[in-house]
Amino acid sequence: MNKPSDIAIIGVGVTPFGELFHQSYDDLVRDAAMQAIKDADITMDEIGAAWLSTAFPEIGVFKGRSGMDLCEPLSLFNIPVTRVSNYCASGADAIRNAMNALRAGACDVALALGVEKLRDRQPQDSIVKMMVEYGHPFLQKGFTAAGTFAVYANRIMKEYGLTREDIARVSVKNHFHGSMNEKAFYRKPCSLDEVLKSPMVANPLSVLDSCPTTDGAACVIMVRAEDVDRKKHDPIFIKGLGLSISTGWDLPFFDPNHDFLSFEATQTAAKMAYEQANIHNPIDEIDLIELHDCFSIVELLTYEDLGLCKKGEAKDLIRGKETQLGGNIPVNVSGGLLSCGHPVGATGIRMVVEVSNHLRNKAGERQVNKARTGLTHNIGGPGAIASVIILSNAN
């Protein structure tokens, strides 16, 4: 069902992503929120409700277990504040909930903030350890995200003639983009040879095919489109938002019909968002994309799941540099997760901030020329949950 662009983003903020040992969880919350408040030209007292996205409060700094961890650093009390956790789609889900509250008339100004502090912990307290100790007593043993996506990589290489070099080209492209992003963790370009020779993590994925875990926060402030003050706001409108949970955590490995060539969750979320935004041919109607390149292979799979090309043709997009800055449809001009890193609760909102800056013509040297419509995509679980958001600078 098509919907009007009735929700507008009027303020955005994002911290640097990286090993931010000098900043606490509360510091990151304040940094991102105050940037967004200033950008929206409002006061904190005008916020009517807020959503906090933190995916993993159980590890690291033990923050983000409830909305209180957003209230305290901002002195944001006596309003509804809700903590959202939906793996890598947590940030997008916080935005979705804020949108619904605005549409319902439950508030007039909504704040969605994602934050994660993943570096303040010992290596023994990793996400992998958490999954093994708190997940399924059998299915989670030996489970890693890299190992999961490596299965997809080997499958698509066999079926469609994708090469190891094609996978590495994604990392080369995104690290090149990241070198222009002052808030990215990795700001150094890399060569194809460097990616291919970096240590193997899960064949065929190497270290430089894998995103780092990082600290970071991002924030957006939203209102109904009818409440935008054009004299002080530079609004970005949410044209469509789809979120889908299409499988359980381990189901793909036990489903005899699963081909390991695509993610149903991404396809379903994209269909929802495209229908709402009236998008029929995404490669022609979308100007830039921030998608979930937690591993290089995921970007290539997502080209096909988003309908940017036919099955088996993702390799043609990366070989032809169609998704590089200056190409037909630039992807991950922020540097993506491969350069920015992945503070899980913050990533989805960071992507929205990035696309919003391009649509406002405020992205600096990595600005996508004449950008009017952008898309963000997250996938987590891995592969079980996906979100797609479509943004435009026109109502």
C-alpha positions as CSV (number, residue, x, y, z in Angstrom):
1,M,0.0,0.0,0.0
2,N,1.4,3.4,-1.0
3,K,1.7,6.0,1.8
4,P,2.3,9.8,1.6
5,S,5.6,11.1,2.8
6,D,4.0,12.1,6.1
7,I,7.1,11.8,8.3
8,A,10.2,14.1,8.0
9,I,13.7,14.0,9.5
10,I,14.6,17.5,10.7
11,G,17.8,16.8,12.6
12,V,20.7,14.4,12.4
13,G,23.8,13.7,14.3
14,V,26.6,11.0,14.3
15,T,29.8,10.5,16.3
16,P,33.0,9.1,14.9
17,F,33.0,5.3,14.8
18,G,36.0,3.5,16.2
19,E,37.9,2.5,19.4
20,L,36.6,5.4,21.5
21,F,38.1,4.5,24.8
22,H,38.1,8.1,25.8
23,Q,34.3,8.3,25.6
24,S,31.7,6.5,27.7
25,Y,28.4,5.2,26.5
26,D,26.8,8.3,28.0
27,D,29.3,10.6,26.2
28,L,28.4,9.0,22.8
29,V,24.6,9.5,23.5
30,R,25.1,13.2,24.4
31,D,27.4,13.8,21.4
32,A,25.0,12.3,18.8
33,A,21.8,13.8,20.4
34,M,23.2,17.3,20.8
35,Q,24.3,17.4,17.2
36,A,20.8,16.4,16.1
37,I,19.1,18.9,18.4
38,K,21.3,21.7,17.1
39,D,20.6,20.6,13.5
40,A,16.9,20.6,14.1
41,D,17.1,24.0,15.8
42,I,14.9,22.8,18.7
43,T,15.3,22.3,22.4
44,M,15.5,19.1,24.3
45,D,12.2,20.0,26.1
46,E,10.4,19.7,22.7
47,I,11.1,16.0,22.4
48,G,7.8,14.2,23.1
49,A,9.0,10.6,23.0
50,A,12.3,8.8,22.3
51,W,13.6,5.4,21.3
52,L,17.0,3.9,22.2
53,S,18.6,1.3,20.0
54,T,21.2,-0.9,21.7
55,A,21.5,-4.5,20.5
56,F,23.9,-5.9,23.0
57,P,23.6,-4.5,26.5
58,E,24.8,-7.8,28.0
59,I,28.4,-7.3,26.9
60,G,30.9,-4.6,27.4
61,V,29.7,-1.7,29.4
62,F,26.3,-3.1,30.4
63,K,24.4,-0.1,29.2
64,G,21.3,0.1,27.1
65,R,19.1,-2.4,29.0
66,S,16.3,0.1,29.2
67,G,15.2,3.6,28.1
68,M,16.7,4.9,31.3
69,D,20.2,4.8,29.7
70,L,19.0,7.4,27.2
71,C,17.2,9.6,29.8
72,E,20.1,10.0,32.2
73,P,22.8,11.4,29.9
74,L,20.3,13.8,28.3
75,S,18.2,14.7,31.4
76,L,15.3,13.6,29.2
77,F,12.7,12.6,31.8
78,N,8.9,12.5,32.2
79,I,8.3,11.3,28.6
80,P,8.0,7.8,27.1
81,V,11.4,6.4,26.3
82,T,11.7,2.8,24.9
83,R,14.7,0.6,24.3
84,V,14.6,-1.3,21.0
85,S,16.7,-4.4,20.2
86,N,16.4,-6.3,16.9
87,Y,19.9,-7.3,16.1
88,C,21.4,-5.4,13.2
89,A,18.0,-3.9,12.3
90,S,17.7,-2.3,15.8
91,G,18.3,1.3,14.6
92,A,15.9,1.0,11.7
93,D,13.3,-0.5,14.1
94,A,13.8,2.5,16.5
95,I,13.0,4.8,13.5
96,R,10.0,2.6,12.6
97,N,8.6,2.9,16.1
98,A,9.1,6.7,16.2
99,M,7.3,7.0,12.9
100,N,4.3,5.0,14.1
101,A,4.1,7.2,17.3
102,L,4.1,10.4,15.2
103,R,1.4,9.0,12.9
104,A,-0.7,8.0,15.9
105,G,-0.5,11.5,17.4
106,A,1.2,10.1,20.5
107,C,3.9,12.8,20.2
108,D,4.8,15.7,18.0
109,V,8.6,15.4,18.0
110,A,10.3,12.0,18.2
111,L,14.0,11.1,18.8
112,A,15.6,7.9,17.7
113,L,19.1,7.2,18.8
114,G,21.4,4.2,18.3
115,V,24.5,3.6,20.4
116,E,26.8,0.7,21.1
117,K,30.1,0.4,23.0
118,L,31.7,-2.8,21.8
119,R,35.4,-2.1,22.4
120,D,35.4,-1.7,26.2
121,R,35.7,-5.4,26.8
122,Q,38.2,-8.2,26.8
123,P,38.5,-10.4,23.7
124,Q,37.1,-13.3,25.9
125,D,33.9,-11.3,26.2
126,S,33.1,-11.3,22.5
127,I,29.7,-11.5,20.8
128,V,30.7,-15.0,19.7
129,K,31.1,-16.0,23.4
130,M,27.8,-14.4,24.3
131,M,26.0,-16.4,21.6
132,V,27.6,-19.7,22.7
133,E,26.8,-19.1,26.3
134,Y,23.3,-17.7,26.0
135,G,22.1,-19.1,22.7
136,H,20.9,-22.6,21.8
137,P,22.9,-25.2,23.6
138,F,23.7,-27.1,20.5
139,L,23.1,-24.9,17.4
140,Q,25.2,-22.0,18.6
141,K,28.3,-24.1,19.3
142,G,31.0,-23.0,16.8
143,F,28.7,-20.5,15.2
144,T,30.3,-17.3,13.7
145,A,28.9,-14.7,11.4
146,A,31.9,-15.0,9.1
147,G,31.4,-18.8,8.9
148,T,27.7,-18.3,8.0
149,F,28.3,-15.8,5.2
150,A,31.3,-17.8,3.9
151,V,28.8,-20.5,3.0
152,Y,26.9,-18.0,0.8
153,A,30.1,-16.8,-0.7
154,N,31.2,-20.3,-1.8
155,R,27.7,-21.0,-3.1
156,I,27.4,-17.9,-5.3
157,M,31.0,-18.4,-6.6
158,K,30.0,-21.9,-7.7
159,E,26.6,-21.0,-9.2
160,Y,27.3,-17.7,-10.9
161,G,31.0,-17.5,-11.6
162,L,31.7,-14.9,-9.0
163,T,35.4,-14.8,-8.2
164,R,37.5,-14.3,-5.1
165,E,38.6,-11.0,-6.8
166,D,35.0,-9.9,-7.2
167,I,34.4,-10.2,-3.5
168,A,37.7,-8.3,-2.7
169,R,36.7,-5.5,-5.1
170,V,33.8,-4.6,-2.7
171,S,36.4,-4.0,0.1
172,V,38.7,-2.0,-2.2
173,K,35.7,0.2,-3.2
174,N,34.4,0.8,0.3
175,H,37.8,1.5,1.9
176,F,38.4,4.0,-0.9
177,H,35.1,5.7,0.1
178,G,36.0,5.5,3.8
179,S,39.2,7.4,3.2
180,M,37.0,10.4,2.5
181,N,34.9,10.0,5.6
182,E,36.3,11.8,8.7
183,K,34.0,9.7,11.0
184,A,35.0,6.3,9.6
185,F,37.2,4.0,11.7
186,Y,39.4,2.9,8.8
187,R,40.4,5.8,6.6
188,K,43.0,4.2,4.5
189,P,42.5,2.9,0.9
190,C,43.6,-0.7,0.2
191,S,44.5,-2.5,-2.9
192,L,43.1,-5.7,-4.3
193,D,46.3,-7.5,-3.5
194,E,46.1,-6.4,0.1
195,V,42.6,-7.7,0.5
196,L,43.5,-11.1,-1.1
197,K,46.6,-11.5,1.1
198,S,45.0,-10.4,4.4
199,P,44.6,-13.3,6.9
200,M,41.8,-15.7,6.2
201,V,38.9,-15.6,8.6
202,A,36.5,-18.1,7.0
203,N,37.3,-19.2,3.4
204,P,37.0,-17.2,1.1
205,L,36.5,-14.2,3.5
206,S,39.6,-12.5,4.8
207,V,40.2,-9.9,7.5
208,L,39.8,-7.1,5.0
209,D,36.5,-8.6,3.8
210,S,35.2,-8.3,7.4
211,C,33.9,-5.3,9.2
212,P,35.3,-4.4,12.7
213,T,33.3,-4.1,15.8
214,T,33.4,-0.5,17.0
215,D,31.9,2.1,19.3
216,G,29.6,4.9,18.0
217,A,26.3,6.6,18.1
218,A,23.9,8.2,15.7
219,C,20.6,10.1,16.1
220,V,17.7,11.5,14.1
221,I,14.9,13.8,15.1
222,M,11.5,13.4,13.3
223,V,8.2,15.2,13.0
224,R,5.1,14.9,10.9
225,A,5.6,16.5,7.5
226,E,2.8,19.1,8.2
227,D,4.8,20.3,11.2
228,V,8.0,21.1,9.3
229,D,9.1,24.7,9.6
230,R,10.6,25.4,6.2
231,K,12.3,28.6,7.5
232,K,14.6,26.6,9.8
233,H,14.4,23.0,8.7
234,D,16.0,21.2,5.8
235,P,13.8,18.2,5.9
236,I,14.3,14.7,4.5
237,F,11.1,12.6,4.0
238,I,10.7,8.9,4.7
239,K,9.1,7.5,1.6
240,G,9.0,3.9,2.6
241,L,10.1,1.6,5.4
242,G,10.0,-2.2,5.4
243,L,11.1,-4.6,8.2
244,S,10.9,-8.3,7.9
245,I,11.8,-11.3,10.0
246,S,11.6,-14.1,7.5
247,T,13.3,-17.0,9.3
248,G,14.6,-18.2,12.6
249,W,18.3,-17.8,13.5
250,D,19.4,-21.2,12.3
251,L,16.6,-22.2,9.9
252,P,18.4,-21.6,6.6
253,F,20.8,-24.4,7.5
254,F,18.0,-26.9,8.1
255,D,15.7,-25.8,5.2
256,P,16.2,-28.1,2.2
257,N,14.7,-25.5,-0.1
258,H,17.1,-22.7,0.8
259,D,19.6,-22.1,-2.0
260,F,22.1,-19.9,-0.1
261,L,22.0,-17.4,-2.9
262,S,19.7,-14.7,-1.3
263,F,18.0,-13.5,1.8
264,E,14.3,-13.6,1.9
265,A,14.2,-11.0,4.7
266,T,15.9,-8.4,2.5
267,Q,13.6,-9.2,-0.5
268,T,10.5,-8.9,1.6
269,A,11.6,-5.7,3.4
270,A,12.5,-4.1,0.0
271,K,9.2,-5.1,-1.5
272,M,7.4,-3.3,1.4
273,A,9.5,-0.2,1.1
274,Y,9.3,0.0,-2.7
275,E,5.5,-0.4,-2.7
276,Q,5.2,2.5,-0.1
277,A,7.6,4.7,-2.0
278,N,6.2,3.8,-5.5
279,I,9.6,2.5,-6.6
280,H,9.4,0.3,-9.7
281,N,12.9,0.2,-11.1
282,P,15.3,0.8,-8.2
283,I,18.6,1.2,-10.2
284,D,17.0,4.1,-12.1
285,E,15.0,5.6,-9.4
286,I,17.4,5.5,-6.4
287,D,20.5,7.7,-6.4
288,L,22.6,6.2,-3.6
289,I,22.5,3.2,-1.2
290,E,23.9,2.5,2.2
291,L,23.7,-1.3,2.7
292,H,24.9,-3.8,5.2
293,D,28.4,-4.9,4.1
294,C,29.3,-6.6,7.3
295,F,31.2,-8.9,5.0
296,S,32.1,-8.1,1.4
297,I,29.9,-10.9,0.0
298,V,26.8,-9.5,1.7
299,E,27.0,-6.4,-0.5
300,L,27.0,-8.5,-3.6
301,L,24.1,-10.6,-2.5
302,T,22.2,-7.5,-1.6
303,Y,22.6,-6.0,-5.0
304,E,20.4,-8.9,-6.3
305,D,18.0,-8.9,-3.3
306,L,17.3,-5.2,-3.8
307,G,16.6,-5.7,-7.5
308,L,19.5,-3.7,-8.7
309,C,20.3,-6.5,-11.1
310,K,19.2,-10.0,-12.1
311,K,20.4,-13.1,-10.4
312,G,24.0,-13.8,-11.1
313,E,24.7,-10.2,-12.3
314,A,26.1,-8.7,-9.1
315,K,29.6,-9.4,-10.4
316,D,28.9,-7.2,-13.4
317,L,28.0,-4.2,-11.2
318,I,31.2,-4.5,-9.1
319,R,33.5,-5.2,-12.1
320,G,32.0,-2.2,-14.0
321,K,32.4,0.1,-11.0
322,E,28.7,0.9,-11.3
323,T,28.5,1.1,-7.5
324,Q,31.6,3.3,-6.9
325,L,31.3,7.0,-6.3
326,G,30.6,8.5,-9.8
327,G,29.0,5.3,-11.0
328,N,25.4,4.7,-12.0
329,I,24.3,3.8,-8.4
330,P,26.9,4.5,-5.7
331,V,26.8,2.1,-2.8
332,N,28.4,2.7,0.6
333,V,30.0,6.0,-0.1
334,S,30.4,6.4,3.6
335,G,32.9,3.5,3.5
336,G,30.1,1.2,4.7
337,L,30.6,-1.2,7.7
338,L,33.9,-2.3,6.2
339,S,35.4,1.2,6.9
340,C,33.1,2.7,9.6
341,G,32.8,-0.5,11.6
342,H,29.6,-1.8,13.2
343,P,28.4,-0.6,16.6
344,V,25.3,-2.7,16.0
345,G,22.6,-0.5,17.6
346,A,23.9,2.6,15.9
347,T,24.6,1.4,12.4
348,G,21.1,1.6,10.9
349,I,20.7,5.2,12.1
350,R,24.2,6.1,10.9
351,M,23.2,5.0,7.4
352,V,20.1,7.3,7.6
353,V,22.3,10.2,8.7
354,E,24.7,9.5,5.8
355,V,22.0,9.4,3.1
356,S,20.3,12.5,4.6
357,N,23.5,14.4,4.3
358,H,23.8,13.5,0.6
359,L,20.2,14.5,0.0
360,R,20.9,17.8,1.7
361,N,24.1,18.2,-0.4
362,K,26.2,18.3,2.7
363,A,28.4,15.2,2.3
364,G,31.6,17.0,1.3
365,E,34.1,15.4,-1.0
366,R,32.1,12.2,-1.2
367,Q,28.9,14.0,-2.2
368,V,26.8,12.0,-4.7
369,N,25.9,14.5,-7.5
370,K,22.2,15.6,-7.7
371,A,21.1,13.0,-5.1
372,R,17.3,13.1,-4.5
373,T,16.4,9.6,-3.4
374,G,18.4,7.2,-1.2
375,L,18.0,3.8,0.4
376,T,19.4,2.2,3.6
377,H,19.5,-1.5,4.3
378,N,20.3,-3.6,7.3
379,I,20.4,-7.4,7.7
380,G,21.1,-9.4,10.9
381,G,20.4,-12.6,12.6
382,P,22.4,-13.2,10.4
383,G,20.0,-13.2,7.4
384,A,16.9,-13.6,9.5
385,I,16.0,-9.9,9.9
386,A,16.2,-7.1,7.4
387,S,15.1,-3.5,7.1
388,V,14.9,-1.2,4.1
389,I,14.3,2.6,4.4
390,I,13.8,4.9,1.4
391,L,14.5,8.6,1.9
392,S,13.9,11.6,-0.3
393,N,14.5,15.4,-0.2
394,A,11.1,15.9,-1.9
395,N,7.7,15.5,-0.1
